[in-house]
Amino acid sequence: MLIDGRYLFVEVDVSLIEAKIKVSDYFNGAAPVKIVNDFPVPVDYGQKDVTQFESEKRVFTLLPHEEVYFCWPDPTKPRKLVYRYKVPKMAPVEDEIDLEYDQAKMFDPSYVITFLDKKQRMLLFTCDKELPSYLLNVS
């Protein structure tokens, strides 16, 4: 949650007789993933079985050269991220990625990479062909 330029971590604990809400400063790893768009075009994304690209239901958009922390809109659905984008001179890409482990997907000339940066899971969209091998060998 972003309030007054500060990220906050909100934890909700619900039982049969009460609900507790705890708010604290954000810490690395509190959000399931930090998404970074290094493309010159927007990336649409969301959660599998929640986001519907055809009807534009629960679709989030990340503008070029921006980043965002992402939490699952519905924690009861599969925890896989779905995305779509259209880089110039290539066919549109619509795919999903499991954020449980490091991996890189290539859709020449674009790459989708997920890796751990200390405690924070990262998802990077880039056209830099050197980054996938560097990030997956260093992290």
Secondary structure by P-SEA (a helix, b strand, c coil): cccccbbbbbbbbbcccbbbbbbbccccccccbbbbbcccbbbbbbbccccccccccbbbbbcccbbbbbcccccccccccccccccccccccccccccccccccccccbbbbbbbcccbbbbbbccccccaaaaaacc
